[in-house]
Amino acid sequence: MHSFAPEIILITILGLVVFSDALANKFKIPSVFILLIGSYTIYTYVPMAVPIDLKHYFDAIILFCIPLIFMGDALHLHFSDIKKYGWDIFYLAVVAVSLSISVGASMYYFDIFESLTIGAYVSLFAINMATDAVSVQSILSRFKGISHHLKVLIEGESLGNDATAVIAFFFIGLPWMMSGEIDAGHAALDALRVFVVSIGIGLAIGFVFYMLMKLFSDRRSEFFAFVIEAYLAYVLAEEMHVSGILTLIVAIIATKAWIDADNKILEEGDAKKTKGFMRKLRLDNIKATTTERLEYIYEMSKEFGYIAAVMIFFVLAEMVSLEKLWVYKTEILIMFGITTLIRAVSMAKFAFIGDKVKHIAPVGVEGWFILTFSGMKGALSIILVHMIPASFEHKEFFEIVTTGVVMMSIFVYGTTLWMYFTFFKKEEEKRIFKN
């Protein structure tokens, strides 16, 4: 007799997505709340709806989902915004995250969590400082009225933050945690090497796919080309022992940046008779795609990323044990409090630093508030904590604390933002991601 397990799990996932969206629209609440509660409820009380052992296939699920989760956000970030707010994004995605992980690691000297080494603290805070783009978008997409500057910061940070956290975890925290010692100079150089090589590979792949897309003339082929690019960039970088996520992000942004440049020239009628060498090299007289088709590609990639995130939520549901969460409730609350405080301080520095640094524009008190509570955790934190070897004696502690922090950040941060925009903002300002 045939097994219909794949079909059943697909029906379950898509059904949950549709049901969550319907309830979210009806009751005006973030759909990610319903997705989390629904995933746990179905996994726990309706096992026939999840006939596949997701934990057993967790590694395969991760490799399948990661490119889809990050591709949509990378497509939505315009290169012109990166140029304009580059220093802002760099501070949020690299400097603030690095400082936050360092401050978190300093908790070792206060013996907050007994028996953990300083390397374990670095890993723990790298895992729990990584934000989740899908969770953030799910909650903030209902609101408009926030400045374009702030919108770009939220989108840029949700991508760059993850890349920085992954590099800190895999190339500094994890080796330090497992071996008990680390050469600081070597680790810093290795992290820098990963950063530079990942960007280089991403730019090369981005250009190749930009040129390949000139062969297509329909949105479906172009969408699948982006999907192939995302997977290829991730797999190739991981095989070369650099950051697959950073390479993927750079590749997608680079391809779209060249496409945007071509479309801008076309829209403004700025095509010159004498072209520069780079424009000739890009064959910019042959357009890769149109602005309208890009909108379709983005919408499709966003939906695919949403479904991939739901798959991760189902694995999270499998990891949730209410009894163990209760046992570690104090540690979870401490970790959640520390990470929230660190984020609030780092965002406060950014919010007002623009008065002193000409390259960074201040976002004010409201901007600080929104940036602080847009730091929701999610799929990436679950992925990273799963990557810890089973031989590590504190792996259960890491998994339970991280699971608790992820759930608290989504519900506490999400509820805070939802209440703010629902009850304290004027009606005409109630939508956030407005172009």
N, C-alpha and C positions, 0 to 999 in steps of 0.2 A: 504494500500500500504506500502511496506517495505521502511525503511529509510536506505540509503546506506552511511550515513554520516561517519561512521568509515572507510569504504573502500575508500571514497573520500579523507579524511584527510591523510590516509596512502599513497595513490597515490601522493598527493601533497608533502608530506615530502620526500618520496623516489625520486620523480622526481626532487625536488629542490637539493637534495644531488648529484644526478647524473649530473644534469645540471651545478651545481657549480663546481664539480670536472673537468668536461669537459672544461669549460671556464678557470678555474684556470690553467689547464695543457697547454691550447692553448696560453694563454696570459702571463703565468709565474707570476701569482699574487696569493696571499693567498686566499684560498677558503672561509675563514671566512668572507672576505669582501663581496663576492657575496651572501653568506648565509644571512647576515644581511640585505643587500639591497633587496634581493629577498624576504625574509620573510615579510618585511614591505610593499613592492610593492604588493605582492599577497594578504596579509591580508587587505590592504586598497582598492585596485582597482579590485581584483578578489574575492569577498566574497564567491562566490559559491564554490571556491576551499577549503574553510575552513568553512564547515557547522556546526561545533561544537563550542559552546561558551567556548573557552579555559579558559577564565578568571573565569568563573563560576566553572570549574573543576580544578582550579589551584592547590589546595591542593593535589588532587589525582594525578595530573601530576607530581608534585614535588616528592611525595613518590615513584612514578614509575621510575622517571628519575635519582634521586640521586645515587642509587647503581650502575647503568649502567655507569654513568659519571665517577665515581671514580674507578671502578673496573679495567678498562683497564690500567690506569696509575699505580695503585698499582701492577698489574701483571708485568709491565715492569721494575719495580725497583728491582734490584738484592740485596739480603741481603749482599753479599760480598762488594758491593759498600757502603751500609749503614754502615758496620763495618769500612771500610777504611775512609769514609768521614763523619762519624757520627757527629763529632763536627761542621763541616762545615754546614751540614743540620740543626743541632740543632740551630745554630746561626741564619740561614736564616728563619727557620720555626717557631721558638719560640721567641728567644731573639729579633731579628730585628722587628718582627711583634708586639710584646708586646711594645717595645720602640716606634715604629711608632704610635701605637694607643695612647700611653701616650702623645707623642708630639702633636698629632692631638687634643687630648682632652684639652691640654693646650691652644689651640686657644680660648677656652671659656673666658679666662681672657683678650683677645684682642677684644672680642665682634664681631667676624667676621660675625657670623650669628645671627641676633637679635632674642631675645625671646627663644633661645634654652638653656636648662639647661646643666650643665656639664655632667650629665648622657646621655643626648641626643647627646652630642659631642662624647662620648665614643662609643655609638651605631653607629653613623654616620661613624666614622672612622674605626670601626671594619668591617662594611659592605663594605666600599670602599677600604680597604687594602687587601681584599680577592682576590687572583689571580684566573684565570680560566685556568685549565689544557687544555681543548679542544681548546680554542682560541690560547694559546701559541703553542701547538703542530701543529695546523693548519698552523701557519705562519712559525715556525722554522723548520718543517719537510722537507722543500724544500732545506735546506742548510746543507752542511757537511763541515768538516774540523776543527771544534772546538774540543778542547781536551775532552777526556772522563770525566775528572774531572768536567768541566763546564757543560757537558751534565747531569751528575748525580745531580749537584746542581740545575739545572733548573727543572728537574723532581721531585727531593726530595722536593724542596721548594713549587712547585705547589700543592703537597699533604699536607705536614705539615703546610704550611701557612694557608690553608683552615680550618684545624682542630683547629688551634689556634684562628683564627678569629671567628669561630663558638662558641667556648667556651667563648671567651671574650664577644661576643654579647649576648648569651642566659643567661649566668650566672653572668655577671657583668653589661654590658651596658643596656640591656633591663629592668631588675628589677630596676636599678637605674633611668632610664628614666621614667618609669611608676609610681614609688612611690615617686620620688623626693629626696630620701635619701637612703643611703646604709651603712652598717657596713663593712668597708674596710677589717678588719681582717676576718670576716665571709665570705665575698665574695672571698677573696684570698684562704681560706681553702676549700671553696666549689669548686672553679675552680680546685684546686689541687686534690680534691677528684674525680672530674669528669675525670681529666687527668689519674690518677692512675687506677681507676676502669675500664675506657674504655679500657686501654691497657691490663689490666688483662683479661677482658672478650674476647677481641680480640684474645689474645694468646690462651685462652682455646678453642674458636671456631676454630681457625686456626689449632690447633692440632687435634681436632675431625675430621675435614674435610680432613686433611692430611691422617689420618688413613682410613677414608671412601673411599678415592680415590684409595686405594690399592685394592678395590673390583672391580674397573673398568679396562677395557683394550682397550677402544676406545676413541678417542678424543671428540666425541660428548657428551658422558656421562660425561667426565671430564669437558668440557666447561660448561655444565648445572649445574654440581656440584659447580663450582665457582660462577655461577649466583645465585644459591640457597644460598650459603654461604654469598654472598654480601648482599642479601636482608634480610636473617635471622639475620646477625650481626647488620645491621642498625635498623631493627624493634625491636629486643630484647633490644638493648642499649637504644633506645628512650623510650621504655616501662619502663625501669629501671631509666629513667631520667638522663642519662649520654649522652655522645656524640656519636650519631650513625655514623657520618662520621669518627671519629677517630677510633672507634671500627671496622668499616668496613675495613679501610686501614690497621690496624694492623693485622686483621684476614687474609686478602688476602696475605699480605707480609709474615706472619708467615708460612702459608701453602706452599707458593712458596719457602720460605727459606729452609724448610726441604726437599722439592722435589729437589731443587738445590743441597743440600748437598749429597743426595743419588746419583744423577746423576754424581756429581763430583767424588765420590768414584768409581762409575762404569767406568767412562771415564778414570780415572787415574790408574785403576786397583789396588786401594788402600785398597781393602777389606781384613781385617786382620782376622786371625783365632781366636784371642781373642778379643772379642768386649767389648766395655764399656757398662755400664748399660743403658745409654741413647740410644745408638744405638740398644740394644736389646729391649728396651721399644718401640722404633719406628718401630720395625720389618723391619729394613732397607734392609733385604734380599728380601723383597717383594716390588718391585718398584711401586710408585704411578703413574708415567707417564714418558714419554721420552722427551728429549729436542726438538725433532721434533714436537711432539704433543703439547708441550707448545707454540711453535711458532704459530701454528694454533689457539690455544686458545687465545693467545694475539691478533692476527689479528682480530678474530671474536669479542672479547670484545671491541677492539678499534672501530670497525664499529658500534656496538650496542651503545657505548657511544656517537659516533658522531651523530647518529640518535636521541638519547635522548637530546643532546644539541640543535639540530635543533628544537625540540618541545618547548624547553625553549625559543629559539629565536622567535618563533611564538607568545608566550605569551608576550615577550618583545615588539614585533611589536604592539600588542594590547595596551600596556601601553604607547607607544610613541604618543605624541601629539606635533606636530611641533609648534603649537601656545603656549603651555605651556612651551616647551623647550626654546622658544624665550623669554618668560616672565622672566624665571629664568636663562637666559644666563649668567648673571654676577656671580651668585652663583655657577653655573656649572663650569665656567672658574676658579673661585677662588678655588673650591674644587679640580678640576683637577690639578691646579698648585701646591697646597699645598701637595697633595698626591704624585705627581711626585717628588717634591723637597725632601720630607721626604724619599721616596724610594731611590733617588739618593744618599743622605747622608748615609743612612743605608747600601747601597750596597758599597759605597766608603770605609766605615769602614771595611767591610768584605774583599774587594779587596786587601787591603794593610795590614790588621791586621796579616796576616800570617808571616810577617817579625818579629813580636814580640811574637807570640804565636805558639809554636812548633806543636800543634795539628791541626792547621788550615793552609792550604796552600793558599798563595795569588794567585789571578787570573789575576792581572795586569789591565792596563787601558782598554784593549779591553774586558776583562772579566767583569769589572765594567760596561762598556757601555751596553753589552748584557744583564747582569743581571738586570740593571735598566729598560731597555725597554722591558724585557720579563714579566713585571708585569701587563699584561693585565687583565682586569676585565671581568666578564661574567655571566654565569648561577648562580653561588653561590650568587653573590651580589644581583641579581634579586630575588632569593629565599629568602634571609634574609630580604630584605626590605619589601617583601610581608608578612612576619611573624609578622610585627608590627601590633598591634591591631588597628582596625578601629576607636576606641575611642581616639586614640592619635591625638591631634589637628594639629600636623605638619606632618602627614603621607604623604600628597600630596607633601609637600616640599621634604621629604626624597625620595619618589618614583621618582619624576622628576629629582632631582639632581643626584641620583644614576644612573638612566637611561642615563642621559647625560654623566656622567663620564664613564660608561661602553662603550658607543658608541665612545667617544673620545679616550679612552685608546686603543680600538681595532684598530681604524683607524690611530691615531697619532703614537702610539707605533709600530703598525704593519707596517705602511708605512716607519717609520724610519729604522726599522730593514731590511725591504725588500730593500730599497734603498741602505743601507750600504752593504749588501751582493751582491746586483745586480751590483752596480756601483763602489764600492770602494775596494772590495776584489778581489784577483786574481782568475782567472777562476778555477784553481785546488783546491781552498779552498771554493768553493761556496756551499758546502753541510754541514749541521751542525750536525745532529744526526748520527754520524758515530761511529760504535762500534770499 
